[in-house]
Amino acid sequence: MKPLLLIVDDDETIRTQLRWTLMQEFEVLEADDRPSAVAAFTKRTPDLVLLDLGLPPHPGSPAEGIALIGELLAIDSAVKLIVISGQGEKENAVRAIGSGAYDFFCKPVDVAELKAIVGRALEVGRLEREFRGLQKQFDTDGFEGMLGQSPPMQQVFGSVRKLATADAPVLVLGESGTGKEVVALTIHRRSRRAEGPFVPINCGAIPEMLLESELFGHEKGSFTGAHMQRSGRVETASGGTLFLDEIGELPLPLQVKMLRFLQDQQIERVGGRKPIKVDTRVIAATNVDLQKAMKEGRFREDLFYRLAVVVVTLPPLRDRENDVVLLAESFLKKFAAEQNKRKLRFTKEAISALRQYSWPGNVRELENRLKRAVIMAEDAKVTPTDLGLEAFVQSGSLNLKDARDQLEREMLTKALRKHRGKISPAAVELGISRPTFYEMMEKLGIQKPSEEE
């Protein structure tokens, strides 16, 4: 497609001359005053504008042209504006350039010189837009909704950037609440499949008898209740990305069918006999130890190697240095705006508590605590009590009760992490009953981490 050029001049003869001069290289729009120029620019957003400073209702003054420069730049700061005016006084040129114009010509215009300057302006505009896009892409703090300055997260960001240019299956590993689906969505958005669908499915949340139909679809009459043909998630994601969350929970019979799809890029619906070609990229995620699952015969080794062409491992929040405060500030800003409490700030004690807590529920737990804190906070201050972290406030000395509580909290959270949030095995490890474990969690303000990503 040709780049779009807007010519603004009250002299129709000049507009016609410029249009004929540049129509081979540009699609040309025309306007004869400031309001019509703003309307045309707002509707189409041209790449380049040629404008006269002397416009109605005051063609003898540069005021309308100068005002138009400001209005157009306010709509799109990247547009290149070239002024062509019969008013060749130096002060007008200085005012136009000072207002944001890219260059200035006096009538009559030399055609060869004009084409050269127009071509250069167009290329500079293209490079500037590309540079801004790259700046946004490679921002080190914020990355497609993910935040992190710590070295482990920078490694994750680097992996995601590389995966954007590939189309291979990806396996995302990490504890519950670390943001595995966010990483999968980011990979999708940066890939060549970004315009296609992103279709997530939690393999552990759907009963086994229904999961095959959910994944691969079914033909009409293939089982009781199958009143019509239905496409599955794999087929729905064609042209895009299928996100298999909790892949470690996929039953063995379906692991065979998933392996066949990854090998051949073909599926068969339940009750169907005709192979269906599907162009779908697979990103899988789990907090399960798949190496252990393979040794125990719960996960196929050949499927693992098909899925794990590239592995991205998300660090737990406790290993991300100062990212806790960075994330907490981001969540506070977001939720405070939603609750119309924009003046909320953390106290020093709250910052200290955020840093001391081990965050067994990772980023999800931090987000949930911030939602609660914003609701509970008073006097524009978020305190450790609002966060439910009052036990983590540093003091000059630690009495016996505080020391005991701190030790119990550390032991409970460590056991929960080890057993992925499952209370019964955590309680057995500590030699206490399940009800006692729950009572201690409530007393110590420990949140049970979710067993699902």
N, C-alpha and C positions, 0 to 999 in steps of 0.2 A: 504494500500500500504506500502511496505517496504521502510525505509529511504534509501537514495542514498549515496553510498560511492565511493570515487575516490582514487585509489591506484597509486602512482607515484613512479616508481623505474625502473632503467635501467636493472636490473637483472630479466629476465623472470621467473626464478625458484622461486625467492622470491615472485614475484607478484602472481604466481600460488598458493603458499603455503598460502599466506594471503587471497586470494580469497576463497579457500576451507575452511579456518578457519572461515570466516565471512559471507559466502554466505547464511547461514540459516537466519541470522538477517538483511542482507542488500542486496539491488540490487547493484552490483559492476561494476564500470567502471575502465578502466586501461589506463595508459599513461607511456611512457618511457623517456620523456624529458620535458623540460619546455614549449616549444611551443605547444606540443600535450596536455599537462595538461591544459594549459590556454584555448585551443580550446574546450576540453571536459567540462571544468568547465563552460565556457561561454554558451555552448549549453544547459546544463542540470541543473546547479547550485546545486551541491551536498550538503548534510547536513554535511558531514564529509570528511576530506581528510587525508590519510596516505601518507607521502612523505619521500623520501630519500634526504639528503642534497647533496650528491655527484652525480650530474647528468651530462650527456653529454652537451657540449663538454669538460668539465673539471671535470671528475668524482673524481679526487683526491682532489678537493677543495669544500668547502661548499658554494661557491659564488652563484652557480646556484639555489641551494635549498633556500638560504636566499632571493634571488631575487624573486623566485616563491611565497614565503610566502607573500611578499609585493603585488605582482600582484593579487593574489587571494583575499586578504583582501580588495583591492581596488574595486574589483568587488562586493564582499559581505562581509561586515565587521562582519556579525554574524556567518560566517562559523567557525567551530572548526578544527584546523590543528594540527595533531599529527606527530611529526618528528620521523622517524625510520632510524637510521644511524649507519654505521660501524665506523664512526668517533666519538669516545666517549669522545674526549677532552672536558673538562669543558667549555672552551671558546666558543666552537661551540654550546653547550647547552644554554649558556647564550645569545649568539647572536640570536639563534632561538626563544627563549622565548621573548627576547627583541624586536624582529621583529613582534611578535604577535602570535607565536605558542602557542597552549593550553598546550601541554606536550611534553616530549622528551624521547625516548627509544633508547637503544643501542642494536645492533645485537649481539648474537641471542636473539630473543624475547620470553619471557615466555607467552604462549598462554592464560593461565588463567588471568594473570595480564593484558595482552593486552585487552581481552574481557571486563574486569572490567573497565579499563580506557576509552575504546571506549564507553561503555554504559553510563558512567558518563558524558563524553563529549557531547554525544547526548542529554541527559536529560538537561544539563546546557544550551545547545544551544536552546532547545525548550522553556525553562523557560525564557531565555533572550528575545526571539522573542515575547513571550506572554506578557512579561512586557512592551516591547516597544509598542506593540499594545494597551495595556491598557493606557500607558502614552499618546499616541496620542488620544485615545478615551476620556480621562478625562481631556484634556487640558482646563484650565480655561479661557483663553483668546480667543482662536480660537476653534470653535466647528462646524465641517462640513461646513465651509464657513460662519458661523455666528460668530460675534465678540461681546464680552461684558463682562466687569468685574463687572458691577453693580449688586446688590442683586436681582432686578427683573429678569434680564437675567439669572443669575445663577439658579433661580427657574425654569425658562423655560428649561434650559439645563438639570436640574434634572428630570423634567417631561419627556423629550424626551428620556433620558436614560432608564427610567422605561418602557416607551411605546415600546421600542425596543423588549422587551421580550413578549409583549402581541399581540393580534390580533384583539382587539376590535375597533369599530368605534371611531373616534376622531373628535372633533369640535374645530377648531382654531379660536379664536376671536381676534380682534384688529383693530385699525384704518387703513385706507388706507395707504399703503407704509411702514408698520411695518415689512413686510417680512413673511407673512403667508404661501406663497407657498414654501419658503425656509425651513420653519419648517416642512411642510408636506413632502417635499423631503428628509429631514434629517431623519424623522421617518421611511420613506420607506427604505432608505439606511441602516439603522441600524436594520431592522427587518429581520425575516426569509424569507421575500419575496424580499430581495434585488436583487436577480438574476432575478426576474420577472419584468414586465413593470411598469413604473410609468406613468399614463395616466391622464393628467389634462384637465378639461373642465370648461369654464367660463359660468355659468348658466345665467348670465345677458347679455352676448354678442351675443347670438344666438336667432333669432326670435322664438317665441313660436311654430309656425307651423312646424319648422324644429328641434326643440330641442328634441322631443320625439324620432325621428329617429336617431339623433346624439347619444343619450344616450342608446337606446335599440335596434337600428338597424331596418331593415325592410326586408320583403320578396319580391321577384320579383312580380311586378304587383300590389302591395298593394296600390299604389296611382300613379297618373300621374307623369311620369318621373322615376319611380322605375323600371328600365330596368334589374336590377340584384339584387340578394340577397346581403345584406350588414350587417356586424356585427357592433353593436354600441360600444360606449366607455366602457360601463359596461362589455361587453363580451370581448373586446380587452384587458382589464385590468386583466383578469382571471389569477390567479397565482401571481398577483402583487397588485398594489394599484391604486384606482381611486380617483383623487382629484377633488372634487366638489367646485370650487371657486364661491364665491357670491351665496351660497346656499339660502340666503334669497330672491333671485330673482326668484327662481324656481316656476313656475305656480302651482296652487292648483291641477289641474288634474294630473300633473306629480309627485306632492308630494305623491299622493296616490300610484302611480306605484312604486316610489322609496321606500316607506314604505314597500310595498309587497316584493320587492327584499331584503330589509334588514331583513325582518322576515324569508323568505323562502330560500334565496340565489338562487332564480330562476327568470328568466325573460321570457317574450314573445316578440318577435320582432313585429313591426307594421305589421299587416296583417297576423300574425302567430297564430297558435292555439296550438302549441306544446311547453310546458315549457322546458326551457334550464337551466341546472344546471351550476352555475357560482361560482367559488371560488375567490371572489374579496373583498379586504379590502377597506373600504370607509373612507377617511379623507375629511371633509367638512370645509369650511372657510367662514367667512362673517364679514363685518364691520357694518352690520345692527343690530339694537336692536331687537333680536328675541323674547324677552319677550313682547315687545310692539307689534310686528307683530302678535303674538299669540292672544293678547287681541283684536286686530283689525280684527281678522279672516283672516289674510293674510298668516299665517303659521300654519301648523297643530301641535298641541301639542304632539300627539303620534309620529310624525316624529322627532320632536325636541328631545324627550327622547331617541329615537333609535340612533340618531346621537351623542348626547351629553353623551355617556357612560363615556368618559373622555374629559374634557375641558381644553385646553391650552390657556391662555390669554396673548397676547403679549403687553408689555408696550409701550406707545408712546415714541418717542425719547427724548422728553422734560423731562421725568421722569427717565431717565437712567444715571443720574449723569455725570460722566466723560467719558461715552462711546462715546459722540459726537466726541471728539478729537481722541480717539482710532480708530473709524471708519474712520474719515477724513484722518488720517495718512495712513491707509490701502488703501483707495481709491486713495490718492495722489501717493503712490508708484506704484499702478497698472496702473493708467492712464499716469503717467509720463514715465513709461517704454514703454508704447504703443506709446507715442509721442516722444520717444528718448530725454526726458528731465529729466534724472535720478537725476540731481543735485537739483531739485526743493525742496524748503523748505518753510514752513509757516513763515510769520513774526509774531512777538508778537501780533501785532494789529489784524492779521487774527485769531489767536488762541482765542483772547478775543472776537472777533465778533462771532466766531463759538459757543462759550459758552453762549453768550447773546441771540442769536436768538432762537425763540421758536419752529422752525421746524414743521409747520403745515402739511407738506407733508412727515414727518418722514424720514426713511432711504432712500427712493427713491429720495426724494428731495435733501438730502445731496449728494447722488451719482451723481445726475444730475448737481448740482452746482460745484462739483469737476471736472467733465468732462469739463465744461465750463472754470473753473479756470485754468486748465492745458493748455488749448489752448490759453488763453488770457495772461498768466503769462510771464513776461520778467525778465531778470537778475537773474534767478534762485530763485526768490522769489514769493510766492503766497500772494497777499495782499487782504484786505477786498474788494477792488474794483473788483479784479478778481473774487471774490466769489459773487459779487452783494450784499455785506453786509456792504458797506461803512457807512450806517446810524447807524450801531451798534458798531462803534468805540468809546471806552470810552474817555472822555475828562475831564479836570479839572472842567469845568463848562458847564452848559447846557443853551443855549439861548432859547428865546420863541419859535422860529420856530422849533428847534430841539425837544423841549419838546412836542409841538403839534404833530409833525410827529411821535414821539415815541408813544404817546397816541393813535393816529389814527391807527398806525400799529398794536398795541396790540388789539384794538377793532375789526379791520377787521379780523385778524388771529383767534381771539376767535370765531367770528361769523362763519367763514368758517369751523372751527373744529366742532362747534355745529351742523351745517347743512351738514356735510360730503362733503364739497367742492361745494355745490350748491349755485350759486350766488344769484338767485332770493329771496329765503327766508332769506338769510343773509342780503341782501340789505333792505328788508322789516323790519327786526328786528332793523336795524340801522336808519331807517327812511330816506333812500336816494334811488335814482333811480338806476336801474341796470347799465346804462351807467356811472353814477357817480362812482359807486362801482368799475367798471373796470378801470376808469381813476385813481382813488386813488390807486388801486393795482399796476398799472404801475408806478405811481409816487413814491410809497414807496418801490418798488422792491419786492412785494409779489407774490409768485408763487402760482397759483391755484392748490390745491391738486387734484390728480386723484380721480375719483369716483369709480375706480376699483382697486382691489388688484393687 
